[in-house]
Amino acid sequence: MTSTRIVLDVPAISCMHCKKAIEGAVGALAGVASVDVDVAEKSVSIDYDADHVTLEAIEAAIADEGYEVAGRR
């Protein structure tokens, strides 16, 4: 497994509901090892296996929950 770490900026994150929704959706994707939403920083840190899930699929899962990804770090 080749682990990749990315931090995504998601400005609409504002509460614990946002955290639970995003962590649940992204965490359910095959190939995602861990996901942590930082409400104060409005960011999502993800460790994933790029051989099993694409960054586009991760961003789509976040978008499906109603949150726009504004940038990557």
Predicted model as a PDB file, atoms N, CA, C, CB and O in Angstrom, pLDDT in the B-factor column:
MODEL        1                                                                  
ATOM      1  N   MET A   1       0.831  -1.182   0.000  1.00 62.00           N  
ATOM      2  CA  MET A   1       0.000   0.000   0.000  1.00 62.00           C  
ATOM      3  C   MET A   1       0.875   1.245   0.000  1.00 62.00           C  
ATOM      4  CB  MET A   1      -0.945  -0.001   1.205  1.00 62.00           C  
ATOM      5  O   MET A   1       1.789   1.380   0.813  1.00 62.00           O  
ATOM      6  N   THR A   2       0.583   2.137  -0.912  1.00 78.00           N  
ATOM      7  CA  THR A   2       1.274   3.414  -0.980  1.00 78.00           C  
ATOM      8  C   THR A   2       0.366   4.465  -0.375  1.00 78.00           C  
ATOM      9  CB  THR A   2       1.666   3.779  -2.445  1.00 78.00           C  
ATOM     10  O   THR A   2      -0.656   4.822  -0.962  1.00 78.00           O  
ATOM     11  N   SER A   3       0.730   4.957   0.785  1.00 89.00           N  
ATOM     12  CA  SER A   3      -0.126   5.919   1.469  1.00 89.00           C  
ATOM     13  C   SER A   3       0.199   7.339   1.014  1.00 89.00           C  
ATOM     14  CB  SER A   3       0.033   5.794   2.992  1.00 89.00           C  
ATOM     15  O   SER A   3       1.360   7.742   0.950  1.00 89.00           O  
ATOM     16  N   THR A   4      -0.843   8.071   0.706  1.00 95.00           N  
ATOM     17  CA  THR A   4      -0.728   9.462   0.309  1.00 95.00           C  
ATOM     18  C   THR A   4      -1.512  10.291   1.305  1.00 95.00           C  
ATOM     19  CB  THR A   4      -1.238   9.688  -1.147  1.00 95.00           C  
ATOM     20  O   THR A   4      -2.597   9.897   1.733  1.00 95.00           O  
ATOM     21  N   ARG A   5      -0.962  11.451   1.677  1.00 96.00           N  
ATOM     22  CA  ARG A   5      -1.662  12.349   2.604  1.00 96.00           C  
ATOM     23  C   ARG A   5      -1.964  13.654   1.883  1.00 96.00           C  
ATOM     24  CB  ARG A   5      -0.815  12.610   3.896  1.00 96.00           C  
ATOM     25  O   ARG A   5      -1.102  14.215   1.206  1.00 96.00           O  
ATOM     26  N   ILE A   6      -3.191  14.132   2.034  1.00 97.00           N  
ATOM     27  CA  ILE A   6      -3.603  15.392   1.423  1.00 97.00           C  
ATOM     28  C   ILE A   6      -4.444  16.152   2.443  1.00 97.00           C  
ATOM     29  CB  ILE A   6      -4.402  15.154   0.090  1.00 97.00           C  
ATOM     30  O   ILE A   6      -5.146  15.556   3.261  1.00 97.00           O  
ATOM     31  N   VAL A   7      -4.360  17.459   2.379  1.00 98.00           N  
ATOM     32  CA  VAL A   7      -5.225  18.317   3.182  1.00 98.00           C  
ATOM     33  C   VAL A   7      -6.040  19.160   2.213  1.00 98.00           C  
ATOM     34  CB  VAL A   7      -4.397  19.219   4.178  1.00 98.00           C  
ATOM     35  O   VAL A   7      -5.490  19.835   1.343  1.00 98.00           O  
ATOM     36  N   LEU A   8      -7.356  19.112   2.374  1.00 98.00           N  
ATOM     37  CA  LEU A   8      -8.262  19.862   1.507  1.00 98.00           C  
ATOM     38  C   LEU A   8      -8.882  21.015   2.288  1.00 98.00           C  
ATOM     39  CB  LEU A   8      -9.365  18.939   0.931  1.00 98.00           C  
ATOM     40  O   LEU A   8      -9.268  20.860   3.447  1.00 98.00           O  
ATOM     41  N   ASP A   9      -8.972  22.170   1.639  1.00 98.00           N  
ATOM     42  CA  ASP A   9      -9.638  23.327   2.234  1.00 98.00           C  
ATOM     43  C   ASP A   9     -11.118  23.275   1.873  1.00 98.00           C  
ATOM     44  CB  ASP A   9      -8.990  24.665   1.749  1.00 98.00           C  
ATOM     45  O   ASP A   9     -11.478  23.218   0.697  1.00 98.00           O  
ATOM     46  N   VAL A  10     -11.969  23.295   2.893  1.00 98.00           N  
ATOM     47  CA  VAL A  10     -13.419  23.239   2.690  1.00 98.00           C  
ATOM     48  C   VAL A  10     -14.043  24.362   3.539  1.00 98.00           C  
ATOM     49  CB  VAL A  10     -14.012  21.809   3.084  1.00 98.00           C  
ATOM     50  O   VAL A  10     -14.387  24.148   4.701  1.00 98.00           O  
ATOM     51  N   PRO A  11     -14.185  25.561   2.945  1.00 98.00           N  
ATOM     52  CA  PRO A  11     -14.612  26.737   3.713  1.00 98.00           C  
ATOM     53  C   PRO A  11     -15.989  26.634   4.372  1.00 98.00           C  
ATOM     54  CB  PRO A  11     -14.608  27.912   2.823  1.00 98.00           C  
ATOM     55  O   PRO A  11     -16.247  27.342   5.345  1.00 98.00           O  
ATOM     56  N   ALA A  12     -16.871  25.780   3.875  1.00 98.00           N  
ATOM     57  CA  ALA A  12     -18.227  25.697   4.424  1.00 98.00           C  
ATOM     58  C   ALA A  12     -18.316  24.891   5.718  1.00 98.00           C  
ATOM     59  CB  ALA A  12     -19.145  25.092   3.402  1.00 98.00           C  
ATOM     60  O   ALA A  12     -19.383  24.839   6.330  1.00 98.00           O  
ATOM     61  N   ILE A  13     -17.221  24.260   6.150  1.00 98.00           N  
ATOM     62  CA  ILE A  13     -17.239  23.505   7.405  1.00 98.00           C  
ATOM     63  C   ILE A  13     -17.456  24.488   8.553  1.00 98.00           C  
ATOM     64  CB  ILE A  13     -15.908  22.691   7.604  1.00 98.00           C  
ATOM     65  O   ILE A  13     -16.699  25.445   8.718  1.00 98.00           O  
ATOM     66  N   SER A  14     -18.517  24.235   9.357  1.00 97.00           N  
ATOM     67  CA  SER A  14     -18.813  25.185  10.425  1.00 97.00           C  
ATOM     68  C   SER A  14     -19.217  24.531  11.747  1.00 97.00           C  
ATOM     69  CB  SER A  14     -19.901  26.102   9.980  1.00 97.00           C  
ATOM     70  O   SER A  14     -19.331  25.215  12.764  1.00 97.00           O  
ATOM     71  N   CYS A  15     -19.435  23.211  11.740  1.00 97.00           N  
ATOM     72  CA  CYS A  15     -19.967  22.598  12.965  1.00 97.00           C  
ATOM     73  C   CYS A  15     -19.635  21.105  13.021  1.00 97.00           C  
ATOM     74  CB  CYS A  15     -21.493  22.802  13.049  1.00 97.00           C  
ATOM     75  O   CYS A  15     -19.029  20.546  12.107  1.00 97.00           O  
ATOM     76  N   MET A  16     -20.050  20.487  14.115  1.00 98.00           N  
ATOM     77  CA  MET A  16     -19.788  19.057  14.290  1.00 98.00           C  
ATOM     78  C   MET A  16     -20.593  18.212  13.308  1.00 98.00           C  
ATOM     79  CB  MET A  16     -20.108  18.634  15.719  1.00 98.00           C  
ATOM     80  O   MET A  16     -20.163  17.117  12.947  1.00 98.00           O  
ATOM     81  N   HIS A  17     -21.755  18.702  12.868  1.00 97.00           N  
ATOM     82  CA  HIS A  17     -22.513  17.970  11.852  1.00 97.00           C  
ATOM     83  C   HIS A  17     -21.692  17.881  10.566  1.00 97.00           C  
ATOM     84  CB  HIS A  17     -23.884  18.656  11.580  1.00 97.00           C  
ATOM     85  O   HIS A  17     -21.641  16.827   9.932  1.00 97.00           O  
ATOM     86  N   CYS A  18     -21.053  18.981  10.185  1.00 98.00           N  
ATOM     87  CA  CYS A  18     -20.201  18.987   8.983  1.00 98.00           C  
ATOM     88  C   CYS A  18     -19.098  17.932   9.128  1.00 98.00           C  
ATOM     89  CB  CYS A  18     -19.575  20.404   8.751  1.00 98.00           C  
ATOM     90  O   CYS A  18     -18.828  17.157   8.210  1.00 98.00           O  
ATOM     91  N   LYS A  19     -18.471  17.929  10.308  1.00 98.00           N  
ATOM     92  CA  LYS A  19     -17.379  16.987  10.586  1.00 98.00           C  
ATOM     93  C   LYS A  19     -17.852  15.549  10.421  1.00 98.00           C  
ATOM     94  CB  LYS A  19     -16.826  17.201  12.008  1.00 98.00           C  
ATOM     95  O   LYS A  19     -17.211  14.752   9.735  1.00 98.00           O  
ATOM     96  N   LYS A  20     -18.988  15.218  11.060  1.00 98.00           N  
ATOM     97  CA  LYS A  20     -19.496  13.849  10.998  1.00 98.00           C  
ATOM     98  C   LYS A  20     -19.894  13.454   9.580  1.00 98.00           C  
ATOM     99  CB  LYS A  20     -20.687  13.690  11.930  1.00 98.00           C  
ATOM    100  O   LYS A  20     -19.625  12.332   9.151  1.00 98.00           O  
ATOM    101  N   ALA A  21     -20.536  14.373   8.846  1.00 98.00           N  
ATOM    102  CA  ALA A  21     -20.991  14.065   7.486  1.00 98.00           C  
ATOM    103  C   ALA A  21     -19.808  13.785   6.565  1.00 98.00           C  
ATOM    104  CB  ALA A  21     -21.831  15.224   6.925  1.00 98.00           C  
ATOM    105  O   ALA A  21     -19.815  12.804   5.822  1.00 98.00           O  
ATOM    106  N   ILE A  22     -18.797  14.644   6.614  1.00 98.00           N  
ATOM    107  CA  ILE A  22     -17.638  14.481   5.728  1.00 98.00           C  
ATOM    108  C   ILE A  22     -16.817  13.264   6.134  1.00 98.00           C  
ATOM    109  CB  ILE A  22     -16.757  15.746   5.749  1.00 98.00           C  
ATOM    110  O   ILE A  22     -16.429  12.472   5.275  1.00 98.00           O  
ATOM    111  N   GLU A  23     -16.544  13.102   7.425  1.00 98.00           N  
ATOM    112  CA  GLU A  23     -15.756  11.949   7.871  1.00 98.00           C  
ATOM    113  C   GLU A  23     -16.464  10.640   7.523  1.00 98.00           C  
ATOM    114  CB  GLU A  23     -15.499  12.025   9.390  1.00 98.00           C  
ATOM    115  O   GLU A  23     -15.813   9.666   7.146  1.00 98.00           O  
ATOM    116  N   GLY A  24     -17.786  10.612   7.645  1.00 98.00           N  
ATOM    117  CA  GLY A  24     -18.533   9.399   7.310  1.00 98.00           C  
ATOM    118  C   GLY A  24     -18.477   9.080   5.828  1.00 98.00           C  
ATOM    119  O   GLY A  24     -18.264   7.930   5.444  1.00 98.00           O  
ATOM    120  N   ALA A  25     -18.668  10.092   4.995  1.00 98.00           N  
ATOM    121  CA  ALA A  25     -18.689   9.876   3.545  1.00 98.00           C  
ATOM    122  C   ALA A  25     -17.316   9.489   3.012  1.00 98.00           C  
ATOM    123  CB  ALA A  25     -19.182  11.130   2.831  1.00 98.00           C  
ATOM    124  O   ALA A  25     -17.197   8.542   2.234  1.00 98.00           O  
ATOM    125  N   VAL A  26     -16.291  10.207   3.421  1.00 98.00           N  
ATOM    126  CA  VAL A  26     -14.938   9.929   2.919  1.00 98.00           C  
ATOM    127  C   VAL A  26     -14.409   8.637   3.538  1.00 98.00           C  
ATOM    128  CB  VAL A  26     -13.977  11.114   3.231  1.00 98.00           C  
ATOM    129  O   VAL A  26     -13.766   7.839   2.856  1.00 98.00           O  
ATOM    130  N   GLY A  27     -14.675   8.432   4.818  1.00 98.00           N  
ATOM    131  CA  GLY A  27     -14.198   7.231   5.495  1.00 98.00           C  
ATOM    132  C   GLY A  27     -14.788   5.949   4.935  1.00 98.00           C  
ATOM    133  O   GLY A  27     -14.202   4.877   5.084  1.00 98.00           O  
ATOM    134  N   ALA A  28     -15.949   6.052   4.288  1.00 98.00           N  
ATOM    135  CA  ALA A  28     -16.604   4.871   3.711  1.00 98.00           C  
ATOM    136  C   ALA A  28     -15.984   4.446   2.387  1.00 98.00           C  
ATOM    137  CB  ALA A  28     -18.079   5.144   3.511  1.00 98.00           C  
ATOM    138  O   ALA A  28     -16.274   3.355   1.897  1.00 98.00           O  
ATOM    139  N   LEU A  29     -15.141   5.280   1.804  1.00 98.00           N  
ATOM    140  CA  LEU A  29     -14.526   4.938   0.517  1.00 98.00           C  
ATOM    141  C   LEU A  29     -13.432   3.895   0.706  1.00 98.00           C  
ATOM    142  CB  LEU A  29     -13.949   6.195  -0.160  1.00 98.00           C  
ATOM    143  O   LEU A  29     -12.603   4.009   1.609  1.00 98.00           O  
ATOM    144  N   ALA A  30     -13.437   2.883  -0.150  1.00 97.00           N  
ATOM    145  CA  ALA A  30     -12.373   1.874  -0.116  1.00 97.00           C  
ATOM    146  C   ALA A  30     -11.052   2.549  -0.454  1.00 97.00           C  
ATOM    147  CB  ALA A  30     -12.668   0.701  -1.110  1.00 97.00           C  
ATOM    148  O   ALA A  30     -10.959   3.295  -1.429  1.00 97.00           O  
ATOM    149  N   GLY A  31     -10.034   2.287   0.352  1.00 97.00           N  
ATOM    150  CA  GLY A  31      -8.718   2.868   0.105  1.00 97.00           C  
ATOM    151  C   GLY A  31      -8.400   4.048   1.004  1.00 97.00           C  
ATOM    152  O   GLY A  31      -7.260   4.511   1.037  1.00 97.00           O  
ATOM    153  N   VAL A  32      -9.399   4.545   1.741  1.00 98.00           N  
ATOM    154  CA  VAL A  32      -9.161   5.648   2.675  1.00 98.00           C  
ATOM    155  C   VAL A  32      -8.765   5.052   4.021  1.00 98.00           C  
ATOM    156  CB  VAL A  32     -10.430   6.567   2.814  1.00 98.00           C  
ATOM    157  O   VAL A  32      -9.534   4.311   4.633  1.00 98.00           O  
ATOM    158  N   ALA A  33      -7.557   5.385   4.476  1.00 97.00           N  
ATOM    159  CA  ALA A  33      -7.056   4.856   5.745  1.00 97.00           C  
ATOM    160  C   ALA A  33      -7.547   5.685   6.928  1.00 97.00           C  
ATOM    161  CB  ALA A  33      -5.529   4.817   5.736  1.00 97.00           C  
ATOM    162  O   ALA A  33      -7.901   5.139   7.973  1.00 97.00           O  
ATOM    163  N   SER A  34      -7.566   7.016   6.756  1.00 97.00           N  
ATOM    164  CA  SER A  34      -8.043   7.880   7.836  1.00 97.00           C  
ATOM    165  C   SER A  34      -8.506   9.208   7.266  1.00 97.00           C  
ATOM    166  CB  SER A  34      -6.939   8.103   8.894  1.00 97.00           C  
ATOM    167  O   SER A  34      -8.035   9.656   6.221  1.00 97.00           O  
ATOM    168  N   VAL A  35      -9.434   9.823   7.971  1.00 98.00           N  
ATOM    169  CA  VAL A  35      -9.936  11.151   7.587  1.00 98.00           C  
ATOM    170  C   VAL A  35     -10.226  11.918   8.862  1.00 98.00           C  
ATOM    171  CB  VAL A  35     -11.222  11.053   6.681  1.00 98.00           C  
ATOM    172  O   VAL A  35     -10.846  11.395   9.787  1.00 98.00           O  
ATOM    173  N   ASP A  36      -9.771  13.171   8.904  1.00 98.00           N  
ATOM    174  CA  ASP A  36      -9.994  14.006  10.079  1.00 98.00           C  
ATOM    175  C   ASP A  36     -10.395  15.402   9.622  1.00 98.00           C  
ATOM    176  CB  ASP A  36      -8.727  14.059  10.981  1.00 98.00           C  
ATOM    177  O   ASP A  36      -9.655  16.061   8.893  1.00 98.00           O  
ATOM    178  N   VAL A  37     -11.563  15.843  10.053  1.00 98.00           N  
ATOM    179  CA  VAL A  37     -12.048  17.176   9.743  1.00 98.00           C  
ATOM    180  C   VAL A  37     -11.701  18.099  10.909  1.00 98.00           C  
ATOM    181  CB  VAL A  37     -13.584  17.167   9.468  1.00 98.00           C  
ATOM    182  O   VAL A  37     -12.025  17.807  12.060  1.00 98.00           O  
ATOM    183  N   ASP A  38     -11.038  19.216  10.600  1.00 98.00           N  
ATOM    184  CA  ASP A  38     -10.719  20.233  11.597  1.00 98.00           C  
ATOM    185  C   ASP A  38     -11.683  21.393  11.372  1.00 98.00           C  
ATOM    186  CB  ASP A  38      -9.209  20.701  11.497  1.00 98.00           C  
ATOM    187  O   ASP A  38     -11.535  22.162  10.421  1.00 98.00           O  
ATOM    188  N   VAL A  39     -12.673  21.511  12.257  1.00 98.00           N  
ATOM    189  CA  VAL A  39     -13.715  22.524  12.097  1.00 98.00           C  
ATOM    190  C   VAL A  39     -13.111  23.926  12.170  1.00 98.00           C  
ATOM    191  CB  VAL A  39     -14.806  22.354  13.176  1.00 98.00           C  
ATOM    192  O   VAL A  39     -13.469  24.785  11.364  1.00 98.00           O  
ATOM    193  N   ALA A  40     -12.212  24.175  13.110  1.00 98.00           N  
ATOM    194  CA  ALA A  40     -11.614  25.505  13.274  1.00 98.00           C  
ATOM    195  C   ALA A  40     -10.803  25.920  12.043  1.00 98.00           C  
ATOM    196  CB  ALA A  40     -10.719  25.531  14.517  1.00 98.00           C  
ATOM    197  O   ALA A  40     -10.846  27.076  11.623  1.00 98.00           O  
ATOM    198  N   GLU A  41     -10.067  24.969  11.474  1.00 97.00           N  
ATOM    199  CA  GLU A  41      -9.233  25.260  10.309  1.00 97.00           C  
ATOM    200  C   GLU A  41      -9.988  25.146   8.989  1.00 97.00           C  
ATOM    201  CB  GLU A  41      -8.049  24.332  10.288  1.00 97.00           C  
ATOM    202  O   GLU A  41      -9.484  25.536   7.937  1.00 97.00           O  
ATOM    203  N   LYS A  42     -11.218  24.600   9.061  1.00 98.00           N  
ATOM    204  CA  LYS A  42     -12.031  24.369   7.861  1.00 98.00           C  
ATOM    205  C   LYS A  42     -11.244  23.540   6.835  1.00 98.00           C  
ATOM    206  CB  LYS A  42     -12.476  25.723   7.235  1.00 98.00           C  
ATOM    207  O   LYS A  42     -11.152  23.880   5.656  1.00 98.00           O  
ATOM    208  N   SER A  43     -10.678  22.429   7.350  1.00 98.00           N  
ATOM    209  CA  SER A  43      -9.864  21.566   6.503  1.00 98.00           C  
ATOM    210  C   SER A  43     -10.170  20.096   6.761  1.00 98.00           C  
ATOM    211  CB  SER A  43      -8.381  21.842   6.733  1.00 98.00           C  
ATOM    212  O   SER A  43     -10.696  19.722   7.809  1.00 98.00           O  
ATOM    213  N   VAL A  44      -9.822  19.276   5.769  1.00 98.00           N  
ATOM    214  CA  VAL A  44     -10.008  17.831   5.857  1.00 98.00           C  
ATOM    215  C   VAL A  44      -8.665  17.174   5.541  1.00 98.00           C  
ATOM    216  CB  VAL A  44     -11.140  17.330   4.876  1.00 98.00           C  
ATOM    217  O   VAL A  44      -8.138  17.341   4.441  1.00 98.00           O  
ATOM    218  N   SER A  45      -8.111  16.433   6.494  1.00 98.00           N  
ATOM    219  CA  SER A  45      -6.857  15.703   6.295  1.00 98.00           C  
ATOM    220  C   SER A  45      -7.198  14.249   6.002  1.00 98.00           C  
ATOM    221  CB  SER A  45      -5.915  15.821   7.549  1.00 98.00           C  
ATOM    222  O   SER A  45      -7.962  13.615   6.730  1.00 98.00           O  
ATOM    223  N   ILE A  46      -6.615  13.730   4.917  1.00 98.00           N  
ATOM    224  CA  ILE A  46      -6.952  12.379   4.487  1.00 98.00           C  
ATOM    225  C   ILE A  46      -5.678  11.603   4.182  1.00 98.00           C  
ATOM    226  CB  ILE A  46      -7.877  12.410   3.253  1.00 98.00           C  
ATOM    227  O   ILE A  46      -4.789  12.093   3.486  1.00 98.00           O  
ATOM    228  N   ASP A  47      -5.602  10.386   4.710  1.00 97.00           N  
ATOM    229  CA  ASP A  47      -4.564   9.428   4.335  1.00 97.00           C  
ATOM    230  C   ASP A  47      -5.257   8.367   3.498  1.00 97.00           C  
ATOM    231  CB  ASP A  47      -3.835   8.799   5.603  1.00 97.00           C  
ATOM    232  O   ASP A  47      -6.231   7.757   3.938  1.00 97.00           O  
ATOM    233  N   TYR A  48      -4.749   8.148   2.282  1.00 97.00           N  
ATOM    234  CA  TYR A  48      -5.416   7.195   1.397  1.00 97.00           C  
ATOM    235  C   TYR A  48      -4.414   6.471   0.512  1.00 97.00           C  
ATOM    236  CB  TYR A  48      -6.454   7.906   0.535  1.00 97.00           C  
ATOM    237  O   TYR A  48      -3.274   6.904   0.342  1.00 97.00           O  
ATOM    238  N   ASP A  49      -4.868   5.362  -0.043  1.00 97.00           N  
ATOM    239  CA  ASP A  49      -4.070   4.551  -0.956  1.00 97.00           C  
ATOM    240  C   ASP A  49      -4.474   4.937  -2.376  1.00 97.00           C  
ATOM    241  CB  ASP A  49      -4.275   3.008  -0.694  1.00 97.00           C  
ATOM    242  O   ASP A  49      -5.570   4.605  -2.826  1.00 97.00           O  
ATOM    243  N   ALA A  50      -3.597   5.629  -3.071  1.00 94.00           N  
ATOM    244  CA  ALA A  50      -3.892   6.132  -4.412  1.00 94.00           C  
ATOM    245  C   ALA A  50      -4.097   5.012  -5.430  1.00 94.00           C  
ATOM    246  CB  ALA A  50      -2.777   7.038  -4.875  1.00 94.00           C  
ATOM    247  O   ALA A  50      -4.605   5.257  -6.524  1.00 94.00           O  
ATOM    248  N   ASP A  51      -3.705   3.785  -5.078  1.00 95.00           N  
ATOM    249  CA  ASP A  51      -3.948   2.641  -5.967  1.00 95.00           C  
ATOM    250  C   ASP A  51      -5.400   2.166  -5.879  1.00 95.00           C  
ATOM    251  CB  ASP A  51      -2.996   1.484  -5.620  1.00 95.00           C  
ATOM    252  O   ASP A  51      -5.860   1.415  -6.739  1.00 95.00           O  
ATOM    253  N   HIS A  52      -6.129   2.603  -4.833  1.00 96.00           N  
ATOM    254  CA  HIS A  52      -7.496   2.125  -4.618  1.00 96.00           C  
ATOM    255  C   HIS A  52      -8.569   3.201  -4.674  1.00 96.00           C  
ATOM    256  CB  HIS A  52      -7.573   1.452  -3.310  1.00 96.00           C  
ATOM    257  O   HIS A  52      -9.743   2.890  -4.878  1.00 96.00           O  
ATOM    258  N   VAL A  53      -8.190   4.454  -4.498  1.00 97.00           N  
ATOM    259  CA  VAL A  53      -9.171   5.548  -4.546  1.00 97.00           C  
ATOM    260  C   VAL A  53      -8.480   6.797  -5.096  1.00 97.00           C  
ATOM    261  CB  VAL A  53      -9.786   5.829  -3.120  1.00 97.00           C  
ATOM    262  O   VAL A  53      -7.320   7.068  -4.785  1.00 97.00           O  
ATOM    263  N   THR A  54      -9.204   7.540  -5.910  1.00 96.00           N  
ATOM    264  CA  THR A  54      -8.623   8.749  -6.503  1.00 96.00           C  
ATOM    265  C   THR A  54      -8.979   9.968  -5.664  1.00 96.00           C  
ATOM    266  CB  THR A  54      -9.112   8.937  -7.956  1.00 96.00           C  
ATOM    267  O   THR A  54      -9.955   9.965  -4.913  1.00 96.00           O  
ATOM    268  N   LEU A  55      -8.176  10.998  -5.808  1.00 96.00           N  
ATOM    269  CA  LEU A  55      -8.470  12.254  -5.142  1.00 96.00           C  
ATOM    270  C   LEU A  55      -9.797  12.817  -5.646  1.00 96.00           C  
ATOM    271  CB  LEU A  55      -7.331  13.265  -5.365  1.00 96.00           C  
ATOM    272  O   LEU A  55     -10.552  13.429  -4.891  1.00 96.00           O  
ATOM    273  N   GLU A  56     -10.067  12.604  -6.920  1.00 97.00           N  
ATOM    274  CA  GLU A  56     -11.339  13.067  -7.491  1.00 97.00           C  
ATOM    275  C   GLU A  56     -12.528  12.387  -6.817  1.00 97.00           C  
ATOM    276  CB  GLU A  56     -11.374  12.802  -9.004  1.00 97.00           C  
ATOM    277  O   GLU A  56     -13.549  13.029  -6.569  1.00 97.00           O  
ATOM    278  N   ALA A  57     -12.402  11.088  -6.518  1.00 98.00           N  
ATOM    279  CA  ALA A  57     -13.478  10.363  -5.842  1.00 98.00           C  
ATOM    280  C   ALA A  57     -13.676  10.892  -4.421  1.00 98.00           C  
ATOM    281  CB  ALA A  57     -13.174   8.851  -5.812  1.00 98.00           C  
ATOM    282  O   ALA A  57     -14.805  10.989  -3.940  1.00 98.00           O  
ATOM    283  N   ILE A  58     -12.577  11.231  -3.757  1.00 98.00           N  
ATOM    284  CA  ILE A  58     -12.663  11.791  -2.407  1.00 98.00           C  
ATOM    285  C   ILE A  58     -13.366  13.143  -2.451  1.00 98.00           C  
ATOM    286  CB  ILE A  58     -11.253  11.933  -1.779  1.00 98.00           C  
ATOM    287  O   ILE A  58     -14.251  13.419  -1.641  1.00 98.00           O  
ATOM    288  N   GLU A  59     -12.966  13.983  -3.402  1.00 98.00           N  
ATOM    289  CA  GLU A  59     -13.590  15.298  -3.527  1.00 98.00           C  
ATOM    290  C   GLU A  59     -15.068  15.170  -3.904  1.00 98.00           C  
ATOM    291  CB  GLU A  59     -12.847  16.144  -4.574  1.00 98.00           C  
ATOM    292  O   GLU A  59     -15.891  15.967  -3.453  1.00 98.00           O  
ATOM    293  N   ALA A  60     -15.408  14.181  -4.720  1.00 98.00           N  
ATOM    294  CA  ALA A  60     -16.807  13.948  -5.098  1.00 98.00           C  
ATOM    295  C   ALA A  60     -17.633  13.534  -3.883  1.00 98.00           C  
ATOM    296  CB  ALA A  60     -16.900  12.866  -6.195  1.00 98.00           C  
ATOM    297  O   ALA A  60     -18.781  13.957  -3.746  1.00 98.00           O  
ATOM    298  N   ALA A  61     -17.064  12.714  -3.002  1.00 98.00           N  
ATOM    299  CA  ALA A  61     -17.771  12.298  -1.788  1.00 98.00           C  
ATOM    300  C   ALA A  61     -18.062  13.506  -0.898  1.00 98.00           C  
ATOM    301  CB  ALA A  61     -16.945  11.249  -1.012  1.00 98.00           C  
ATOM    302  O   ALA A  61     -19.133  13.597  -0.297  1.00 98.00           O  
ATOM    303  N   ILE A  62     -17.113  14.425  -0.818  1.00 98.00           N  
ATOM    304  CA  ILE A  62     -17.316  15.645  -0.033  1.00 98.00           C  
ATOM    305  C   ILE A  62     -18.393  16.504  -0.696  1.00 98.00           C  
ATOM    306  CB  ILE A  62     -15.984  16.445   0.108  1.00 98.00           C  
ATOM    307  O   ILE A  62     -19.268  17.038  -0.015  1.00 98.00           O  
ATOM    308  N   ALA A  63     -18.332  16.638  -2.009  1.00 98.00           N  
ATOM    309  CA  ALA A  63     -19.334  17.424  -2.750  1.00 98.00           C  
ATOM    310  C   ALA A  63     -20.726  16.827  -2.609  1.00 98.00           C  
ATOM    311  CB  ALA A  63     -18.957  17.509  -4.232  1.00 98.00           C  
ATOM    312  O   ALA A  63     -21.713  17.557  -2.518  1.00 98.00           O  
ATOM    313  N   ASP A  64     -20.806  15.494  -2.590  1.00 98.00           N  
ATOM    314  CA  ASP A  64     -22.101  14.819  -2.432  1.00 98.00           C  
ATOM    315  C   ASP A  64     -22.752  15.133  -1.086  1.00 98.00           C  
ATOM    316  CB  ASP A  64     -21.925  13.310  -2.578  1.00 98.00           C  
ATOM    317  O   ASP A  64     -23.972  15.049  -0.943  1.00 98.00           O  
ATOM    318  N   GLU A  65     -21.934  15.491  -0.110  1.00 98.00           N  
ATOM    319  CA  GLU A  65     -22.458  15.881   1.206  1.00 98.00           C  
ATOM    320  C   GLU A  65     -22.823  17.372   1.239  1.00 98.00           C  
ATOM    321  CB  GLU A  65     -21.422  15.567   2.308  1.00 98.00           C  
ATOM    322  O   GLU A  65     -23.356  17.858   2.237  1.00 98.00           O  
ATOM    323  N   GLY A  66     -22.537  18.094   0.152  1.00 98.00           N  
ATOM    324  CA  GLY A  66     -22.924  19.505   0.062  1.00 98.00           C  
ATOM    325  C   GLY A  66     -21.827  20.496   0.362  1.00 98.00           C  
ATOM    326  O   GLY A  66     -22.105  21.667   0.618  1.00 98.00           O  
ATOM    327  N   TYR A  67     -20.566  20.042   0.335  1.00 98.00           N  
ATOM    328  CA  TYR A  67     -19.435  20.910   0.653  1.00 98.00           C  
ATOM    329  C   TYR A  67     -18.496  21.029  -0.538  1.00 98.00           C  
ATOM    330  CB  TYR A  67     -18.677  20.380   1.874  1.00 98.00           C  
ATOM    331  O   TYR A  67     -18.147  20.030  -1.168  1.00 98.00           O  
ATOM    332  N   GLU A  68     -18.090  22.259  -0.842  1.00 97.00           N  
ATOM    333  CA  GLU A  68     -17.180  22.493  -1.964  1.00 97.00           C  
ATOM    334  C   GLU A  68     -15.736  22.485  -1.486  1.00 97.00           C  
ATOM    335  CB  GLU A  68     -17.503  23.828  -2.659  1.00 97.00           C  
ATOM    336  O   GLU A  68     -15.404  23.106  -0.477  1.00 97.00           O  
ATOM    337  N   VAL A  69     -14.879  21.775  -2.220  1.00 98.00           N  
ATOM    338  CA  VAL A  69     -13.449  21.780  -1.930  1.00 98.00           C  
ATOM    339  C   VAL A  69     -12.864  22.991  -2.641  1.00 98.00           C  
ATOM    340  CB  VAL A  69     -12.747  20.438  -2.387  1.00 98.00           C  
ATOM    341  O   VAL A  69     -12.951  23.112  -3.863  1.00 98.00           O  
ATOM    342  N   ALA A  70     -12.258  23.897  -1.847  1.00 98.00           N  
ATOM    343  CA  ALA A  70     -11.744  25.151  -2.407  1.00 98.00           C  
ATOM    344  C   ALA A  70     -10.255  25.092  -2.751  1.00 98.00           C  
ATOM    345  CB  ALA A  70     -11.987  26.279  -1.434  1.00 98.00           C  
ATOM    346  O   ALA A  70      -9.757  25.931  -3.502  1.00 98.00           O  
ATOM    347  N   GLY A  71      -9.548  24.107  -2.206  1.00 97.00           N  
ATOM    348  CA  GLY A  71      -8.122  24.021  -2.487  1.00 97.00           C  
ATOM    349  C   GLY A  71      -7.513  22.786  -1.869  1.00 97.00           C  
ATOM    350  O   GLY A  71      -8.127  22.085  -1.065  1.00 97.00           O  
ATOM    351  N   ARG A  72      -6.260  22.545  -2.285  1.00 95.00           N  
ATOM    352  CA  ARG A  72      -5.496  21.387  -1.784  1.00 95.00           C  
ATOM    353  C   ARG A  72      -4.192  21.860  -1.209  1.00 95.00           C  
ATOM    354  CB  ARG A  72      -5.241  20.349  -2.902  1.00 95.00           C  
ATOM    355  O   ARG A  72      -3.605  22.827  -1.695  1.00 95.00           O  
ATOM    356  N   ARG A  73      -3.727  21.182  -0.169  1.00 92.00           N  
ATOM    357  CA  ARG A  73      -2.407  21.475   0.417  1.00 92.00           C  
ATOM    358  C   ARG A  73      -1.581  20.214   0.431  1.00 92.00           C  
ATOM    359  CB  ARG A  73      -2.538  22.051   1.855  1.00 92.00           C  
ATOM    360  O   ARG A  73      -0.436  20.231   0.882  1.00 92.00           O  
TER     361      ARG A  73                                                      
ENDMDL                                                                          
END                                                                             
